[in-house]
Amino acid sequence: MWAASCLASCCAACACDACRTVVSSISRRSARIAYCGLFALSLIVSWILQTISKFGSGFFLLVQVVLLLDFVHGWNDKWVGYDEKFWYVALFVVSLVCYLATFVFSGLLFHWFTPSGQDCGLNTFFIVMTLMCVFVFLIVALHPAVSGSILPASVISMYCTYLCYSALASEPRDYECNGLHKHSKAVSTGTLTFGLLTTVLSVVYSAVRAGSSTTLLSPPGSPRAGAGKPLLPLDKVDEHEEKEKSKPVSYSYSFFHIIFSLASMYSAMLLTGWSTSVGESGKLVDVGWPSVWVRMVTSWATAGLYIWSLLAPILFPEREF
Protein backbone atom coordinates (compact mmCIF):
# COMPACT_ATOMS: atom_id res chain seq x y z
CA MET A 1 0.00 0.00 0.00
CA TRP A 2 2.83 2.33 0.95
CA ALA A 3 4.68 1.45 -2.23
CA ALA A 4 1.60 2.15 -4.35
CA SER A 5 1.11 5.53 -2.67
CA CYS A 6 4.77 6.40 -3.19
CA LEU A 7 4.57 5.33 -6.82
CA ALA A 8 1.44 7.44 -7.41
CA SER A 9 3.12 10.45 -5.79
CA CYS A 10 6.20 10.02 -7.97
CA CYS A 11 4.07 9.71 -11.09
CA ALA A 12 2.16 12.86 -10.20
CA ALA A 13 5.39 14.74 -9.55
CA CYS A 14 6.87 13.56 -12.84
CA ALA A 15 3.69 14.51 -14.67
CA CYS A 16 3.74 18.00 -13.12
CA ASP A 17 7.42 18.46 -14.02
CA ALA A 18 6.73 17.30 -17.56
CA CYS A 19 3.76 19.68 -17.90
CA ARG A 20 5.83 22.53 -16.47
CA THR A 21 8.64 21.81 -18.92
CA VAL A 22 6.24 21.64 -21.87
CA VAL A 23 4.44 24.83 -20.83
CA SER A 24 7.75 26.64 -20.28
CA SER A 25 9.01 25.50 -23.67
CA ILE A 26 5.79 26.58 -25.34
CA SER A 27 5.92 29.93 -23.51
CA ARG A 28 9.51 30.57 -24.57
CA ARG A 29 8.74 29.49 -28.11
CA SER A 30 5.62 31.68 -28.18
CA ALA A 31 7.59 34.67 -26.97
CA ARG A 32 10.17 34.17 -29.70
CA ILE A 33 7.42 33.77 -32.29
CA ALA A 34 5.67 36.89 -30.99
CA TYR A 35 8.85 38.96 -31.15
CA CYS A 36 9.61 37.70 -34.66
CA GLY A 37 6.07 38.60 -35.69
CA LEU A 38 6.36 42.09 -34.23
CA PHE A 39 9.70 42.59 -35.98
CA ALA A 40 8.26 41.48 -39.31
CA LEU A 41 5.21 43.70 -38.79
CA SER A 42 7.41 46.71 -38.01
CA LEU A 43 9.36 46.13 -41.23
CA ILE A 44 6.16 45.94 -43.25
CA VAL A 45 4.74 49.09 -41.64
CA SER A 46 8.02 50.95 -42.25
CA TRP A 47 7.98 49.96 -45.90
CA ILE A 48 4.33 51.01 -46.24
CA LEU A 49 5.00 54.36 -44.57
CA GLN A 50 7.97 54.99 -46.83
CA THR A 51 5.59 54.51 -49.85
CA ILE A 52 1.91 55.91 -48.18
CA SER A 53 4.52 59.14 -47.14
CA LYS A 54 4.89 60.20 -50.83
CA PHE A 55 1.11 60.26 -51.22
CA GLY A 56 0.67 61.99 -47.87
CA SER A 57 3.20 64.61 -48.94
CA GLY A 58 1.15 65.25 -52.06
CA PHE A 59 -1.96 65.81 -49.98
CA PHE A 60 -0.06 68.23 -47.76
CA LEU A 61 1.08 70.21 -50.80
CA LEU A 62 -2.57 70.48 -51.87
CA VAL A 63 -3.41 71.73 -48.37
CA GLN A 64 -0.81 74.48 -48.79
CA VAL A 65 -2.32 75.46 -52.14
CA VAL A 66 -5.84 75.64 -50.69
CA LEU A 67 -4.53 77.81 -47.84
CA LEU A 68 -2.97 80.22 -50.32
CA LEU A 69 -6.14 80.44 -52.41
CA ASP A 70 -8.24 81.08 -49.31
CA PHE A 71 -5.81 83.77 -48.18
CA VAL A 72 -5.70 85.72 -51.45
CA HIS A 73 -9.47 85.60 -51.95
CA GLY A 74 -10.02 86.72 -48.36
CA TRP A 75 -7.49 89.51 -48.79
CA ASN A 76 -9.22 90.76 -51.93
CA ASP A 77 -12.71 90.58 -50.40
CA LYS A 78 -11.58 92.49 -47.33
CA TRP A 79 -10.09 95.40 -49.28
CA VAL A 80 -12.98 95.52 -51.73
CA GLY A 81 -15.41 95.49 -48.81
CA TYR A 82 -14.08 98.82 -47.58
CA ASP A 83 -15.58 100.36 -50.74
CA GLU A 84 -13.23 103.34 -50.69
CA LYS A 85 -11.04 104.77 -53.42
CA PHE A 86 -7.87 104.38 -51.36
CA TRP A 87 -8.30 100.61 -51.08
CA TYR A 88 -9.04 100.26 -54.78
CA VAL A 89 -5.84 102.12 -55.56
CA ALA A 90 -4.00 99.89 -53.07
CA LEU A 91 -5.36 96.81 -54.86
CA PHE A 92 -4.11 98.13 -58.19
CA VAL A 93 -0.66 99.03 -56.82
CA VAL A 94 -0.14 95.66 -55.14
CA SER A 95 -1.31 93.83 -58.25
CA LEU A 96 1.01 95.90 -60.45
CA VAL A 97 3.97 95.17 -58.17
CA CYS A 98 3.18 91.44 -58.22
CA TYR A 99 3.00 91.37 -62.02
CA LEU A 100 6.24 93.34 -62.37
CA ALA A 101 7.96 90.94 -59.99
CA THR A 102 6.53 87.99 -61.93
CA PHE A 103 7.83 89.13 -65.32
CA VAL A 104 11.21 90.29 -64.01
CA PHE A 105 11.63 87.00 -62.19
CA SER A 106 10.66 85.08 -65.33
CA GLY A 107 13.41 86.91 -67.24
CA LEU A 108 15.90 85.89 -64.57
CA LEU A 109 14.75 82.29 -64.87
CA PHE A 110 15.56 82.33 -68.58
CA HIS A 111 18.97 83.83 -67.77
CA TRP A 112 19.83 81.39 -64.98
CA PHE A 113 18.38 78.13 -66.20
CA THR A 114 18.67 78.27 -70.00
CA PRO A 115 22.37 79.03 -70.50
CA SER A 116 23.59 79.49 -74.04
CA GLY A 117 25.22 76.54 -75.69
CA GLN A 118 23.16 74.01 -73.76
CA ASP A 119 20.09 72.03 -74.74
CA CYS A 120 17.73 73.09 -71.96
CA GLY A 121 14.38 72.29 -73.54
CA LEU A 122 12.90 71.01 -70.28
CA ASN A 123 13.71 74.19 -68.38
CA THR A 124 12.36 76.30 -71.25
CA PHE A 125 9.16 74.26 -71.20
CA PHE A 126 8.72 74.82 -67.46
CA ILE A 127 9.21 78.59 -67.72
CA VAL A 128 7.01 79.03 -70.81
CA MET A 129 4.22 76.97 -69.24
CA THR A 130 4.37 79.17 -66.15
CA LEU A 131 4.12 82.34 -68.25
CA MET A 132 1.17 80.87 -70.16
CA CYS A 133 -0.59 80.21 -66.85
CA VAL A 134 0.03 83.83 -65.83
CA PHE A 135 -1.72 85.14 -68.95
CA VAL A 136 -4.58 82.65 -68.56
CA PHE A 137 -5.10 83.82 -64.97
CA LEU A 138 -5.38 87.42 -66.10
CA ILE A 139 -7.75 86.68 -69.00
CA VAL A 140 -10.09 84.51 -66.94
CA ALA A 141 -10.07 86.83 -63.91
CA LEU A 142 -10.98 89.87 -66.05
CA HIS A 143 -13.69 88.09 -68.07
CA PRO A 144 -17.10 89.76 -67.58
CA ALA A 145 -18.80 86.46 -66.76
CA VAL A 146 -16.36 85.68 -63.96
CA SER A 147 -16.52 87.42 -60.60
CA GLY A 148 -12.75 87.56 -60.37
CA SER A 149 -10.25 90.22 -59.40
CA ILE A 150 -6.80 91.21 -60.50
CA LEU A 151 -5.24 90.93 -57.02
CA PRO A 152 -5.66 87.16 -56.56
CA ALA A 153 -4.56 86.60 -60.17
CA SER A 154 -1.37 88.59 -59.63
CA VAL A 155 -0.53 86.91 -56.32
CA ILE A 156 -1.13 83.41 -57.71
CA SER A 157 0.96 84.32 -60.76
CA MET A 158 3.86 85.38 -58.58
CA TYR A 159 3.52 82.24 -56.46
CA CYS A 160 3.54 79.95 -59.51
CA THR A 161 6.63 81.74 -60.78
CA TYR A 162 8.27 81.20 -57.41
CA LEU A 163 7.38 77.49 -57.57
CA CYS A 164 8.96 77.32 -61.01
CA TYR A 165 12.13 78.93 -59.65
CA SER A 166 12.10 76.56 -56.67
CA ALA A 167 11.76 73.59 -59.01
CA LEU A 168 14.59 74.71 -61.30
CA ALA A 169 16.82 75.55 -58.35
CA SER A 170 16.24 72.00 -57.05
CA GLU A 171 17.91 70.52 -60.11
CA PRO A 172 21.16 68.66 -59.35
CA ARG A 173 24.20 70.89 -59.13
CA ASP A 174 26.01 68.95 -61.84
CA TYR A 175 23.16 69.49 -64.32
CA GLU A 176 24.45 71.67 -67.16
CA CYS A 177 21.25 73.75 -67.33
CA ASN A 178 21.33 74.72 -63.67
CA GLY A 179 23.29 77.90 -64.21
CA LEU A 180 22.43 79.21 -60.75
CA HIS A 181 24.69 76.63 -59.08
CA LYS A 182 26.97 75.90 -62.00
CA HIS A 183 30.06 77.35 -60.37
CA SER A 184 29.13 76.45 -56.79
CA LYS A 185 31.54 74.39 -54.78
CA ALA A 186 30.70 71.81 -52.15
CA VAL A 187 27.61 72.30 -50.03
CA SER A 188 28.30 74.65 -47.16
CA THR A 189 26.87 74.33 -43.67
CA GLY A 190 25.26 77.76 -43.99
CA THR A 191 23.43 76.81 -47.17
CA LEU A 192 22.18 73.60 -45.63
CA THR A 193 21.04 75.37 -42.46
CA PHE A 194 19.27 78.16 -44.34
CA GLY A 195 17.44 75.73 -46.61
CA LEU A 196 16.41 73.60 -43.65
CA LEU A 197 15.16 76.57 -41.61
CA THR A 198 13.05 78.05 -44.41
CA THR A 199 11.59 74.65 -45.18
CA VAL A 200 10.78 73.92 -41.54
CA LEU A 201 9.17 77.33 -41.00
CA SER A 202 6.94 77.04 -44.06
CA VAL A 203 5.89 73.49 -43.18
CA VAL A 204 5.16 74.35 -39.54
CA TYR A 205 3.14 77.43 -40.49
CA SER A 206 1.09 75.51 -43.04
CA ALA A 207 0.45 72.65 -40.62
CA VAL A 208 -0.64 74.95 -37.78
CA ARG A 209 -2.75 77.12 -40.10
CA ALA A 210 -4.55 74.16 -41.63
CA GLY A 211 -4.88 72.10 -38.48
CA SER A 212 -6.30 75.00 -36.46
CA SER A 213 -8.76 76.17 -39.11
CA THR A 214 -12.43 76.18 -38.11
CA THR A 215 -13.99 76.81 -41.52
CA LEU A 216 -11.29 75.92 -44.05
CA LEU A 217 -10.56 72.25 -44.70
CA SER A 218 -12.02 71.09 -41.37
CA PRO A 219 -14.69 68.44 -41.81
CA PRO A 220 -18.20 69.74 -41.09
CA GLY A 221 -19.80 68.57 -37.90
CA SER A 222 -16.50 67.48 -36.41
CA PRO A 223 -16.58 67.23 -32.61
CA ARG A 224 -15.07 70.03 -30.63
CA ALA A 225 -13.26 69.21 -27.43
CA GLY A 226 -14.80 70.70 -24.34
CA ALA A 227 -18.18 71.46 -25.94
CA GLY A 228 -21.41 70.72 -24.13
CA LYS A 229 -20.13 70.97 -20.56
CA PRO A 230 -22.88 72.13 -18.19
CA LEU A 231 -22.24 75.20 -16.09
CA LEU A 232 -22.71 74.87 -12.35
CA PRO A 233 -24.82 77.44 -10.50
CA LEU A 234 -21.89 79.12 -8.78
CA ASP A 235 -21.31 82.77 -7.92
CA LYS A 236 -20.31 85.18 -10.68
CA VAL A 237 -16.56 84.75 -10.30
CA ASP A 238 -16.66 80.98 -10.28
CA GLU A 239 -19.23 81.00 -13.06
CA HIS A 240 -16.96 83.17 -15.21
CA GLU A 241 -14.02 80.83 -14.57
CA GLU A 242 -16.18 77.84 -15.39
CA LYS A 243 -17.29 79.45 -18.64
CA GLU A 244 -13.68 80.11 -19.59
CA LYS A 245 -12.75 76.51 -18.87
CA SER A 246 -15.74 75.08 -20.73
CA LYS A 247 -15.19 77.09 -23.92
CA PRO A 248 -14.74 74.72 -26.87
CA VAL A 249 -11.50 74.72 -28.78
CA SER A 250 -11.65 76.24 -32.24
CA TYR A 251 -10.47 73.15 -34.12
CA SER A 252 -10.93 69.41 -34.34
CA TYR A 253 -8.31 67.38 -32.50
CA SER A 254 -8.47 64.51 -34.98
CA PHE A 255 -8.17 66.79 -38.02
CA PHE A 256 -5.31 68.68 -36.35
CA HIS A 257 -3.34 65.47 -35.89
CA ILE A 258 -4.09 64.30 -39.43
CA ILE A 259 -2.65 67.53 -40.83
CA PHE A 260 0.47 67.19 -38.70
CA SER A 261 0.86 63.58 -39.82
CA LEU A 262 0.79 64.74 -43.44
CA ALA A 263 3.29 67.49 -42.56
CA SER A 264 5.58 64.88 -40.99
CA MET A 265 5.42 62.79 -44.17
CA TYR A 266 6.21 65.85 -46.29
CA SER A 267 9.15 66.78 -44.04
CA ALA A 268 10.49 63.23 -44.23
CA MET A 269 10.36 63.33 -48.02
CA LEU A 270 12.15 66.67 -48.12
CA LEU A 271 14.91 65.58 -45.76
CA THR A 272 15.49 62.34 -47.65
CA GLY A 273 15.27 63.87 -51.14
CA TRP A 274 12.07 61.93 -51.80
CA SER A 275 14.07 58.77 -51.06
CA THR A 276 16.29 59.15 -54.14
CA SER A 277 18.94 61.79 -53.36
CA VAL A 278 22.48 60.63 -53.99
CA GLY A 279 25.88 62.26 -54.25
CA GLU A 280 26.69 65.83 -53.32
CA SER A 281 23.18 67.11 -54.08
CA GLY A 282 21.79 64.66 -51.54
CA LYS A 283 23.32 66.76 -48.76
CA LEU A 284 20.93 69.60 -49.54
CA VAL A 285 17.32 69.87 -48.49
CA ASP A 286 14.81 69.45 -51.32
CA VAL A 287 17.35 68.97 -54.13
CA GLY A 288 17.02 66.34 -56.86
CA TRP A 289 14.83 65.45 -59.81
CA PRO A 290 11.93 64.23 -57.68
CA SER A 291 11.84 67.64 -55.97
CA VAL A 292 11.85 69.34 -59.37
CA TRP A 293 8.80 67.45 -60.57
CA VAL A 294 6.99 67.76 -57.25
CA ARG A 295 7.40 71.54 -57.37
CA MET A 296 6.24 71.81 -60.96
CA VAL A 297 3.24 69.56 -60.40
CA THR A 298 2.38 71.70 -57.38
CA SER A 299 2.57 74.79 -59.59
CA TRP A 300 0.21 73.26 -62.15
CA ALA A 301 -2.12 72.08 -59.38
CA THR A 302 -2.17 75.64 -58.02
CA ALA A 303 -3.07 76.96 -61.47
CA GLY A 304 -5.83 74.38 -61.88
CA LEU A 305 -7.35 75.04 -58.47
CA TYR A 306 -7.30 78.80 -59.01
CA ILE A 307 -9.03 78.51 -62.39
CA TRP A 308 -11.54 76.14 -60.79
CA SER A 309 -12.23 78.65 -57.99
CA LEU A 310 -13.20 81.17 -60.69
CA LEU A 311 -15.23 78.87 -62.93
CA ALA A 312 -16.97 76.71 -60.31
CA PRO A 313 -19.55 79.37 -59.29
CA ILE A 314 -20.54 79.70 -62.97
CA LEU A 315 -20.68 75.98 -63.68
CA PHE A 316 -22.56 75.15 -60.47
CA PRO A 317 -24.59 78.24 -59.54
CA GLU A 318 -26.76 76.33 -57.06
CA ARG A 319 -23.78 75.50 -54.87
CA GLU A 320 -21.99 77.80 -52.46
CA PHE A 321 -18.23 78.10 -52.91
C-alpha atoms as one frame of an Amber mdcrd trajectory, in Angstrom:
protein
   0.000   0.000   0.000   2.827   2.333   0.952   4.681   1.446  -2.234   1.601
   2.151  -4.353   1.107   5.534  -2.670   4.766   6.398  -3.187   4.574   5.331
  -6.821   1.438   7.436  -7.409   3.116  10.453  -5.786   6.198  10.017  -7.967
   4.067   9.713 -11.090   2.158  12.857 -10.196   5.391  14.740  -9.546   6.870
  13.558 -12.841   3.695  14.512 -14.668   3.745  17.996 -13.116   7.416  18.462
 -14.016   6.735  17.302 -17.564   3.763  19.685 -17.899   5.827  22.533 -16.471
   8.637  21.808 -18.920   6.239  21.645 -21.870   4.437  24.827 -20.827   7.747
  26.635 -20.283   9.006  25.496 -23.668   5.785  26.581 -25.339   5.921  29.925
 -23.514   9.510  30.570 -24.573   8.738  29.494 -28.111   5.623  31.680 -28.184
   7.585  34.671 -26.968  10.165  34.169 -29.703   7.421  33.771 -32.293   5.672
  36.885 -30.992   8.853  38.962 -31.150   9.608  37.705 -34.655   6.068  38.596
 -35.689   6.359  42.091 -34.233   9.702  42.589 -35.977   8.255  41.482 -39.311
   5.210  43.695 -38.786   7.407  46.715 -38.012   9.363  46.129 -41.228   6.155
  45.937 -43.255   4.741  49.086 -41.636   8.019  50.946 -42.247   7.976  49.956
 -45.901   4.328  51.011 -46.236   5.002  54.362 -44.569   7.972  54.992 -46.835
   5.591  54.507 -49.846   1.910  55.905 -48.184   4.524  59.138 -47.138   4.886
  60.196 -50.834   1.110  60.259 -51.222   0.674  61.995 -47.870   3.204  64.605
 -48.940   1.150  65.246 -52.062  -1.957  65.813 -49.982  -0.061  68.232 -47.762
   1.076  70.207 -50.799  -2.568  70.477 -51.871  -3.415  71.728 -48.372  -0.806
  74.478 -48.790  -2.319  75.456 -52.141  -5.844  75.638 -50.690  -4.531  77.808
 -47.839  -2.970  80.217 -50.315  -6.142  80.439 -52.410  -8.238  81.084 -49.311
  -5.806  83.772 -48.183  -5.704  85.721 -51.447  -9.474  85.599 -51.945 -10.023
  86.724 -48.355  -7.488  89.514 -48.786  -9.221  90.756 -51.931 -12.714  90.576
 -50.401 -11.584  92.488 -47.329 -10.095  95.399 -49.279 -12.983  95.522 -51.733
 -15.410  95.488 -48.809 -14.077  98.825 -47.575 -15.580 100.364 -50.744 -13.232
 103.338 -50.694 -11.045 104.774 -53.416  -7.871 104.385 -51.365  -8.299 100.615
 -51.082  -9.045 100.257 -54.785  -5.835 102.121 -55.560  -4.001  99.890 -53.074
  -5.359  96.811 -54.859  -4.113  98.128 -58.185  -0.664  99.026 -56.824  -0.142
  95.659 -55.137  -1.309  93.834 -58.255   1.009  95.901 -60.452   3.971  95.167
 -58.168   3.179  91.439 -58.218   3.004  91.371 -62.017   6.239  93.339 -62.369
   7.956  90.936 -59.992   6.527  87.991 -61.932   7.825  89.130 -65.324  11.206
  90.292 -64.009  11.631  87.002 -62.188  10.662  85.085 -65.330  13.408  86.906
 -67.243  15.898  85.892 -64.572  14.745  82.292 -64.871  15.565  82.332 -68.577
  18.969  83.827 -67.766  19.834  81.392 -64.977  18.380  78.135 -66.202  18.667
  78.269 -69.996  22.367  79.033 -70.496  23.590  79.486 -74.045  25.222  76.535
 -75.695  23.163  74.008 -73.764  20.093  72.029 -74.743  17.727  73.089 -71.962
  14.377  72.290 -73.536  12.897  71.006 -70.280  13.705  74.192 -68.385  12.362
  76.301 -71.245   9.160  74.262 -71.202   8.718  74.816 -67.458   9.214  78.594
 -67.722   7.012  79.026 -70.806   4.219  76.969 -69.239   4.369  79.170 -66.146
   4.118  82.335 -68.250   1.170  80.872 -70.157  -0.588  80.214 -66.854   0.032
  83.828 -65.832  -1.721  85.143 -68.952  -4.576  82.651 -68.564  -5.102  83.815
 -64.969  -5.380  87.419 -66.104  -7.747  86.684 -68.997 -10.092  84.509 -66.940
 -10.074  86.828 -63.913 -10.984  89.872 -66.046 -13.686  88.089 -68.068 -17.099
  89.764 -67.585 -18.802  86.460 -66.764 -16.364  85.684 -63.964 -16.516  87.417
 -60.603 -12.751  87.562 -60.370 -10.254  90.215 -59.400  -6.802  91.211 -60.501
  -5.236  90.932 -57.022  -5.663  87.156 -56.561  -4.561  86.602 -60.169  -1.371
  88.590 -59.627  -0.526  86.906 -56.321  -1.128  83.409 -57.707   0.959  84.318
 -60.765   3.858  85.381 -58.579   3.518  82.236 -56.461   3.535  79.954 -59.515
   6.635  81.735 -60.782   8.269  81.197 -57.412   7.381  77.495 -57.567   8.956
  77.318 -61.012  12.125  78.926 -59.648  12.100  76.560 -56.667  11.763  73.587
 -59.008  14.586  74.711 -61.304  16.817  75.554 -58.348  16.241  72.001 -57.054
  17.907  70.520 -60.111  21.156  68.655 -59.347  24.197  70.886 -59.130  26.010
  68.955 -61.841  23.160  69.491 -64.321  24.453  71.669 -67.157  21.248  73.752
 -67.329  21.334  74.716 -63.675  23.286  77.905 -64.208  22.432  79.206 -60.747
  24.685  76.629 -59.075  26.973  75.897 -62.004  30.063  77.353 -60.365  29.131
  76.455 -56.789  31.539  74.394 -54.781  30.698  71.806 -52.152  27.615  72.297
 -50.026  28.295  74.655 -47.157  26.871  74.333 -43.668  25.264  77.764 -43.989
  23.432  76.810 -47.173  22.176  73.596 -45.629  21.044  75.374 -42.458  19.266
  78.162 -44.340  17.444  75.725 -46.606  16.409  73.600 -43.653  15.158  76.572
 -41.612  13.055  78.053 -44.414  11.586  74.649 -45.185  10.780  73.919 -41.542
   9.173  77.332 -41.001   6.939  77.041 -44.060   5.893  73.487 -43.182   5.157
  74.347 -39.538   3.142  77.427 -40.489   1.089  75.507 -43.038   0.449  72.655
 -40.617  -0.645  74.949 -37.783  -2.747  77.120 -40.097  -4.553  74.158 -41.632
  -4.880  72.100 -38.480  -6.299  75.003 -36.464  -8.756  76.171 -39.110 -12.434
  76.180 -38.112 -13.994  76.811 -41.516 -11.287  75.919 -44.045 -10.564  72.252
 -44.695 -12.020  71.094 -41.365 -14.690  68.437 -41.813 -18.204  69.743 -41.094
 -19.805  68.572 -37.896 -16.497  67.483 -36.411 -16.582  67.227 -32.615 -15.073
  70.033 -30.634 -13.262  69.207 -27.434 -14.804  70.698 -24.339 -18.181  71.462
 -25.935 -21.407  70.725 -24.129 -20.128  70.975 -20.559 -22.880  72.125 -18.185
 -22.243  75.204 -16.088 -22.709  74.867 -12.350 -24.824  77.442 -10.500 -21.890
  79.124  -8.781 -21.314  82.770  -7.919 -20.309  85.176 -10.679 -16.561  84.755
 -10.298 -16.659  80.980 -10.276 -19.225  81.001 -13.065 -16.957  83.172 -15.206
 -14.023  80.832 -14.573 -16.182  77.837 -15.388 -17.291  79.449 -18.641 -13.679
  80.106 -19.591 -12.754  76.507 -18.874 -15.736  75.076 -20.733 -15.186  77.089
 -23.916 -14.739  74.720 -26.872 -11.496  74.717 -28.779 -11.652  76.239 -32.244
 -10.473  73.154 -34.121 -10.926  69.413 -34.343  -8.314  67.383 -32.500  -8.468
  64.513 -34.981  -8.171  66.792 -38.024  -5.311  68.684 -36.352  -3.339  65.468
 -35.886  -4.090  64.302 -39.425  -2.649  67.533 -40.832   0.467  67.190 -38.702
   0.857  63.576 -39.818   0.788  64.742 -43.436   3.285  67.487 -42.564   5.581
  64.875 -40.992   5.419  62.793 -44.168   6.205  65.852 -46.285   9.150  66.781
 -44.040  10.492  63.232 -44.226  10.356  63.332 -48.015  12.152  66.674 -48.124
  14.912  65.583 -45.760  15.493  62.337 -47.651  15.274  63.873 -51.136  12.073
  61.929 -51.803  14.071  58.775 -51.061  16.288  59.148 -54.139  18.942  61.794
 -53.357  22.484  60.626 -53.992  25.877  62.259 -54.247  26.687  65.832 -53.317
  23.180  67.110 -54.076  21.785  64.662 -51.536  23.322  66.761 -48.757  20.934
  69.600 -49.540  17.316  69.872 -48.492  14.809  69.455 -51.316  17.348  68.968
 -54.134  17.023  66.343 -56.864  14.833  65.455 -59.812  11.926  64.232 -57.675
  11.845  67.640 -55.975  11.853  69.341 -59.372   8.799  67.452 -60.573   6.993
  67.764 -57.253   7.398  71.544 -57.371   6.243  71.807 -60.963   3.243  69.559
 -60.403   2.377  71.699 -57.377   2.566  74.792 -59.585   0.215  73.256 -62.148
  -2.120  72.077 -59.379  -2.169  75.642 -58.019  -3.069  76.957 -61.467  -5.829
  74.382 -61.876  -7.351  75.039 -58.465  -7.299  78.798 -59.013  -9.030  78.506
 -62.388 -11.541  76.141 -60.792 -12.232  78.646 -57.990 -13.201  81.173 -60.689
 -15.232  78.869 -62.926 -16.966  76.708 -60.310 -19.547  79.366 -59.293 -20.538
  79.695 -62.968 -20.681  75.978 -63.683 -22.557  75.151 -60.473 -24.587  78.241
 -59.537 -26.764  76.325 -57.065 -23.778  75.498 -54.870 -21.993  77.802 -52.461
 -18.230  78.104 -52.909
